[in-house]
Amino acid sequence: MGKFFIINVPWTFSAVWAIVKPWLDEVTVKKINILGGTYKEELLKQIPAENLPKQFGGLCECAEGCEMSDAGPWKEAA
């Protein structure tokens, strides 16, 4: 896993995370990003707008919905 973003979390989740994360490996904790309601700017720092689904502040609009899409570089002809 490179990075894992958990977005739009309530403050209670952040409080529980603060209690749980000391028991996790430090390398794993550094890969997990907990973001509240102002997540869009941080996501756009990590993911190009054309690859980020529109519902998360990006520009991507897959025909069948980005959640169900299999679009990606693995589908491009060699």
ABEGO torsion letter per residue (X at the ends): XABBBBBGBBAAAAAAAAAAAAABBAAAAAABBBBBAAAAAAAAAABBAAABBAAAGBABBBAAEAAABABEAAABBX
